[in-house]
Amino acid sequence: MEVLRHGVVLTPSAPKLRTVLSLLAVQSSIVVRTDKIIEELWEDNPPASVTTTLQTYIYQLRKLLRLGTPPDGRGAGDTPADAALRTSPYGYALFLDPDMLDTTRFERLSDQGRRELEAGDMNAAAETLSHALRLWRGPALVDVGHGPVLRAEVLRLEEINRNTLERRIEADLYLGRHHELLGELTRLAAEQPTHEGFQGKLMLALHRAGRRSEALQVYQRTRNTLASELGLDPSSDLEQLHRAVLAADESLALPQPRAPVMLSRTRPPRQLPPERTALVGRQPQVGAVLGALSARQHHAPPVVVITGPPGSGKSALCAQVGHRANGPYPDGQLYARLVDAQGRPADPRDVLAEFLRALDVPEDRIPGTLSERSRLFRTWTADRHVLVTLDDVVRADQLLPLVPASPDCGVLVTARRQLSAPVVTAVVEVGPLNVEEGLRLLTNVLGKHRVMEDEAAARELVRLCDGLPTALQAAAALLQLRRHWPLSKVVKGSGLPSEPGTPNHHELFLYASVELSYRLAPLSVQRAFRKLTRLDISTFTPRFASCLLDMTEAQTESLLDELVEFQLMVAELGTDGDLHYRFLPSVRAAGRLLLADAGPVDGSAAYRAVGAGHAHVS
């Protein structure tokens, strides 16, 4: 055990302090219960003053290592800028950046080397695994008193160490380094005479070095040891190797070198869509997303989901954050839209194929199945800094295969429905703009003079568009095209198309965005949406809506909750303590253009209903 702070050794000398610190470190960022610490220190014989004694140890650790207290609200999984020790009602938690622990670095390198070995990149695997093994300075926690938790941790680390060593030797044998390995393998085989993996590797190294007789002697010695000490015969793998050495089988020859699965690229992919007009009123959300992306996780990248109603500008926000976050992701920015033009959810298998092509994987090396493609993608990203942006994710099962491996990567997601997935680390809500922000958006497009000369109409336009940036942008684009129009012409509706179905009509009423969310919902939710949007009712309670939909209150509440989940409705807690559900007027107006239950609705009648019920623009 060794503790360094700015190059100064601060390792506690007292045995109990070393045990407490080790216990808190191996469970970094997790509250270790007081009774577990007591059991680790004294097992079944704690002193009478055990609570006071433990508090003294914690005080001494704080003082010796200069451990502060993490900010209020920090929980497990958050990472402080420096080591910090928090007291809870039930125990203590030591917060450490993952790179502060050599065990965490060792495990990360070991896992990375395993993936490189599986991908066939033997040179990289040998180098990475050697780097991991160099972090070991002797047996784990050999100079620390062990209770039940630390004993289990020592066994776990030693097992990982053995596996890492075997993999590194496997990579070196593949690379033809059998002569260099003979000394090391001879020592390992002598130290662990019943470890068949080391015995087999020594046999293979001796065979390739032209020392077949010695390889056969290793087999006989191992066979006798297994029989005398364990009463076992050699495994089938070792017996097969023995037969191959006897027969001088060509399968034992040095394998032909093959190219690793992943090829390096000189120019990383930059797939993000170009930024649109400057965002208005989204500074808090931009800051929240950037902050969530920069919050490092222990073993996985941050996954930040941006949600909001149709037309709230989720994709625009996502694109701007992606461009602003370019610096921390030098190895590439990957982008995919998870619905097609017809509103069908994209297959993550196809998305992974596009990602792998962008990363220069040859077509004939792209695996066929989703799981294989996902593993290959995770292998490539294991030691890289990549930003993955996924627009219009519909289901959690689309997201999971597309998450990269390294905690140094990041994932930005916009979702047409609320997502629940264990990989999601933060959710940022994007709502409508307020009136002043909406005026600023119009001013950015139309100019200050034009907006100010008809400010009352501009404010009404913001209100009719529900403050949704997409609707406001569409209205501003129409006004920019018709420079001779006053804003009041659009507000009154006299500037809108006379028939539904034209591009301008669809854009102004958010038809395309609402229809896409609608198509993704189950049929029962679609029917409820069509029925309820026909009504000029501002707010629905489950009881009232159940009468309109002719079903039980419980069934109705479930449908209303699904409409909220697909972000087609908004739910608020009323003064009566019950949930109240409502449509944004612009979403309701778009809904009225969809087919009615009985079949197609006359288009002009639907358009007149929208105009009469919602002042023409929403």
N, C-alpha and C positions, 0 to 999 in steps of 0.2 A: 504494500500500500504506500502510495506517495501522493501528497497534495502540494501543488505548486500554484502560487499566485504571483503573476508578473515576474516569473523566474525565481521567486523566493520560496524555499521549502517551508511549508507550514504543517507538515504531517503531525497529527497528535501523537504523543508518546504514551499516554495513559491507555492501557488495554481496553477499558470499557468505552472510552471516547472513540477509539478506532472502530469498535464494533457498532456503536450507534451511528457513526458517520457512514460506515460501509452499508449498513442496513437501509439508511435513508437514501444513499446514492444508488443502490441497485434497484430501488423503487422510486426513482426520480419523478417528481411532479405528482406523486400519488400520496394521499394521506396514509401514513402508517399508524395504525391504532396503537394507543399506549400499551394495551395488554400484550400486543405482539412484540413490542420493543422490550418489555419486561421479561417475556418468555425467552427472547433471544439472549438477553444479558444473564439471566439467572435461572432459566428453565423452571424447575419446581421449587426453588429455594430463594425467593426474593427476600430482601431485608425488610425489617418492620417499617423503615422510613422510605420505602421504595419510591413513592411519588415525589418526595422532596429531593431524593438522590437523582432521579431522572431529570427533574427540572434543573438541577445544578449542572448535569452533563450538557443539557441543551444550552444553558447560559454560557458554559465554557466554550462550546463549539461556536456559538455566535461571536464571542469575544476573540477567540483564536483565529478564526477564518474570516472575521469581519463580515458576517452574513447579515444582510438587511432583511427587511420584510417586503414581500411583493405587494404591488398596488392593490387596493381594495377591488374585489370582484374578480381577481385572477383565479382561475380554476385549473384543474388538471388538464394538461395539454397545452396551456399557454406557456410561452417561453420568455423569461425576463432577460434583460440586457446583461445581468450579472447573476451570480449565485445568490439565492435568497432562501430563507427558512421561515415557514409560516406555521403558527400555532393554531390548531383548531380545537373545538370542544372534545374531540375524540382522539387526537394524536398530533403528529407533526408531518410536514411535507417539505422536502428539499427541492427547490426549483433550480434546474440546471439546463443550460443550453446543451443539446445533444453532443456537440463537439467537445464539451468539457469532460466527457467520460471516455477513457480509452476503450472500455468495453463496448460502448455504443458504436464508436468508430470501427472497432474490430468486426462487430456483427454486420455493419453496413458494408464493409469491404468484402467480408466473407460471402455475403449474399450476392454482391455484385460479381465477384469472381465465379460463383456458381452459375449465374446467368450467362456470363461470357463463355464458360466452358460448354454449357448446353447449346449455345449459339455457334460453337465451332471456332471461336476466336481464341486459339490456344495461347498465342503470345500475350494477349491482353490478360487472359485468365491467370497465366503463370505470374505475371507481374503484379496483378491486383492481389492474388492470394499470398504472394511473398510479402507484400506490403502489410497485409493483415497480420501475418505471423510475426513480423518484426515488432509488432506492438507488445508482444508477450515478453516479460522480463523474468519469468519464473512461474511456478504454480500459482493459480489464482487465490488471492486472499490467504496466502500461506502464513502471513504474520498477523492475522486477525483472528480473535476468538470466534468460534462458530457456534451458533444456535441452529435450530431447525431450518430457518429461512436461508441463512448464508450457506449452510451445508448443501442445500438443494441448488443454490445458485452456483456454487463451485462445481458441482457435478454437471450442471447444464453447460457452463462455460467450457469445461474440459471436453465434453462431448462435441461441441461446436469446433473446438480447436483441433480435435482428432480428425473430424470430417474435412476441415479446411486443409489440414496437412495432407490428407489422402488425395484431395482434389488437386492440390498443387503438384504433388508427385505425379499424378495422372497426366497433368498438362505437360510436365517436364519430360515424361516418357514419350509422349506423343511427339514432342519436338526433338527427339533423338538425343536427349541428355543422359543416357543410361550410364555412361562412364562416370559422370559427375555425381550421380545419385548413389553409386555403390556404397560409399562409406556411410552415408546417412542411413540408407536402408539396412545395412548390416547392423548398425547400432540399434535402430528401431526394432528389427526382428529379434535381436538378443534381449532387449528390454521387455518386449511383449511377445513372448514365444507362442501364445495362443491366438494372436491377432492374425487371422488368415489373410486380411487385406494386405498387411505389410509383408507377410511371407510370400504371397503371390507376386507382389510388385518386385520383391528382391529376386525371385526366380526369373521373372521376365527381363529384368535388367541384366542379370548374369547371362541369360541365354543370348541376348542381343550383343553382349560383350564377348561372345565366343567362348563362354565358360559353362557349357552345358552340364558337365559332370557336377559342378558345384551347385547348379540350379536343382539337379535331381537330389543332391544331398540335403538341400534345404527342405524339399518335400518330405523326404524320409524322416528328417528330424522333427518336422512339424507334425507329421502323422503320429510318431511315437509320443510326442508331448501331449497331443490332444487325447490320445488313448489313455495315457497314464494319469493325467491330471483331471480330465473331464469325462473320460469314458466315452468319447465321441470319435466318429470317423471324420476325415476331412470333408468339407462341403463339396457339392457337385462342381462348383466353379473351380476349386483348387484341383480336383481330380481331373477335370477337363484340361486344365493348364498342364498338369503333369503328363497326360497322354500326348498333348501337342508338343511338349519339349522332347519326349521320347521319339516322336515321329518327325521331328524337325519341321513341323507344320509351317507352311508359308504364311498362315494367318498371324503368326507371331512376329513377322517382319515389320520393320518400321513403316507405318502407314504413309501413303502418298499425301503430301500436303494439299489441303483444300482451302479455298478462300473462305473467310468467315462470312456468315450470313449478311452482316451489315457492312456496307462500304462507306468510307468517309466521304464527305462532300466538301467542296471548297466554298460554296455559297449556300448558307442555310436557307430553308424555305421561308418566305414571308407572304403568307396567304391571307392576311387580314384584309377585308374590304377597305377601300379608301374612306377617310373621314368625311362626313357630310358637313353641313353648316355647323357653326359653333353651338354647343349646347347652352341652353339657358336654364337657370334655376336648378341645375343638377350638381352643383359643387359639393353639397353634403354627401350625395350618393357616390360621386367620383372618389371622394376621400375615403368613404366607408369601404368601397370595393378595393382600392389600392391598399388600404390598411389590412383588409382581410387577406389579400394576396401575399403581403409581406410577412404575415404571421406564420412563422415556420412551424411545421409539424414534426413529430419525431420520426415517423416512418412512411409518411405519405404526403403528397402535395396538397396544398390548400385547394378546395373546390368551392367557388363562390357562385351562387345562383342569384340572378337578377330577375325579379318577378314584377308584374304590374298588369293593369287592364290592357286590352287591345288599343293600340295607338299611343301608349304612354312613352314610347321612345326607348324601349329596352335595348334593341339592337344598336341604335345609335350610341347609347351610353356604353355598351359593351365594346364597340369599335374604338371609341375614344380612349377608354381605359386601356385597351390592348395596345394602342399606339403609344400611350404615355408610359406603359410598363415595358417598353421594348428593351431597355437597358439590361434588366436582370435576366433576360432570356436570349443570350447570344447564339444559342444553337438552333433557333428557329421559332416561328409562329405558325401553327397549323390552324386551319379554319374549316368548319363544315356546317352545313345547314341540315337539320335532322328531320325536315319534312320536304317533300317534293312539291312541284308546282300544283299538283292535284290535291295536296293536303294529306298525302299518305305518309306515315312515319317511315323515315329512312332506316335501312338495315345497317346496324353498326358494322357488320361484316364488310359491306361495300365501302363504308367510310374508312375502315382500317386499311383496306386495299389502297385507297387514294392516299392516305397518310404515308404508307410504306413506299409507294411510288415516289412521292414527294421527297422522301428520305433516301432516294437512289437505290432502293432494293430492286434487283432485277426481277422482271415479271415471273421468270421460272423459279424464283426463290420465295415467292409469296405463297404461304400455305393456303390450303383450301378451307379449313374450318375457322369458325369465329374464335374458338379458344386458342388455336395455334397462332392466328394472326395477333390476338391480344397479347399472348406471351412474347411474341417477337417484338411487338411495339414496346412492351414494357422493358424488354432486354435492351433495346436501343436507347431508351430514355433513362436507363438506370443510373447513369453517371453524367447526365446532361442537364442543361437548363433550357427547357422548352415551355412555351405558353400554348395551351390548347384552348381554342375558342369554339364553343358549340352553340349554335343559334337554333332557337325553336325546338329544344328538347321536349319530347312529349311524354316519355316514360322513363322511369329509373333504369330499366334494363337496357335502354339505349346508352345511358351514361356510363355505367360501370365498366364495360370493356374498353372504353376510350380514355380512361384515366391513366396517365403515365406512372412510372414507378418511383422516380426520385422525388424526395421532399423539396428539391431545388426547382422542380417544375411548378407550374400553376395551371389551373383550369378555370375558365370563365364560361358561364352557362346562362343563356336566356331560356325561359321556360314558358310554354303556353298554358301550363297548369302547375299548380303547386306540387313540388316534388318532395318525397320523403325517401332519403337514401342515406345509409351510414357514411358514405364518403363525403357528403356535403358538410363543409365546415362553417359556412356563413350564408345567410340569405339577406339580400338587400332589396327593399321594396321601392318601387318607382311609381309615384302617384301623379295625379293631374297637377299642372302648374296653377299658381294663384293668378289673379287678374294682372298684377303688376309684371309678373314674369311672362305672362302671355303677351302683354303689350310690348315687352322688350323683344320677344321673338318676332312679332309682326314688324317692329321697327327695324330689326336686323335685315329683313327681307325687303320691306317696302320703303324704308327710309323714314326718318323722324318727321319730316314735314307732312307727308301724306297721312301718317297715323294721327298726328296732333291736330290736323285740320278737321278731322272727323273722329275725335277721341271717344265720344259717346258710342258711336257705332262700333269702334274698335273694341271697347269694353264689352259691348253686347255680343260681339263675335266670339270673344274669349269665353264668355259664359255659355253661349250656344254650343261651342265646341268642347265644353266640359274641361277646358284647360288641357286637353290632350294634344301633345305636340304634333302628332301625325295629322290630325284634322286641321290644326292651325296652319301647318306647313302647306297642306293641300289648298286651303282657302287663300293663303298668301300667294301661292303659285298661280292660282287663277286670277287674282287681282294684279299680279305682276304682268301676266299676259295681257290683261285688259287694263292698260295703264290709264285709260280715260274714265274708268268706272270709279265712283265714290264707294267707300266701304259699306255705306248704307244699302247699296244695291244688292250686295250679297246677303246682308243681314235680313233684308225684306224678302229675299228669295227670288226676286225678279231676274237675277242673273244666273240662276241655276238652270240646267237643262230641263226641257219640258217633258222628257220621257226618261224613265229609269233605264239603267243598263249601259249608259255611256261612261267612259273612264272618269270624267270629272265628277259625275254623280256618285260613283262608287267610292272615289277617294274621299270626297267631302263627308260622306256618311260612314266612313271606316268599314265599308261593306266587305272588302277583301279580307281585312284582318279579322273581323268578327266572324265571317263565314268560315275561315280556316279553323278558328277555335271551335266553332259550332260543329264542323264536320268531324272533329276528333273526339267529340263527346259521345257517350252511348246513346242509343235511340230513345230511351226513356227521357234522358236529359234534353235531347233535341226537341221532343214533343212538348215538354214543359216550357222550354225557352220560347218556342213559337207561340204557344197559348198565352203566356204571361206578357210577352212583349206587345201583344195586340191591345192590351188594356191600358187606358190612361190612368194608371194607379201608381202613385209615387213609392209606396212602401208596402211590403207584404209581410205578414206574420205566417208561421207555419199553419196555424188554425185557419186563417182567412184563405190562404192559398190552397189548402186542402179542399175547401168547398169549390173553388174554381177548377181544380184539377180532378175532382171527383175521386179522391183516394183518401186513405187514412192520414192522420196528422203525422204519424211517424214516417210513413212513406214519403210524404210531401217534404218534411224537413230534410230527409236524406237527399232528395232531388235538389232542394235549394242549396244544400251544402256542396253538392257536386257542381252546381253552377258557379258557386264561389271558387271551388277548386279549379275550374276551368277559366276563372277570372272574367266570367260573363256577368256576375252579380257582385255586389258589395254587401257584407254583413256588418251590422253595428248593434251594440247593446243599447236597447231603449231605456227610457226612464222607468219603465215598468219592470225592468230586470230581465225581459225576454229579448231574444235575438230578432232583429228586424232586417229584412232583405230588400235591396232595391237595385234597379238598373241605373247605370249612368244614362242620361237621356240619349246621348249619341249612340251608345250600344243598343238601346231599345229601338232607335230609329233604324239602325242597320238590320236588326232582327226582324222588323216588319217587312223587309224585302224578301225574306226567306219564304219558302213554300208553306202554306197552311196545312193543317192536318188532312183536310178533305181533298187536297190536291192543289194544283197550281192556282195562285191568286192572280187576278187581273193586275198587270203591272201598273197601269195608270191609277187604279184604285189604291194600290199599296203606296204609290208615291204621294197621292193626295192625302192619305192617312198620315204619312210622315210629315207632310207640310202642315196639316191642320194641327197635329198633336205636338209638333216640336219646332215651330217657327222656321221650318225649311232647312236650317243648318244646325248640325249637332256635332 
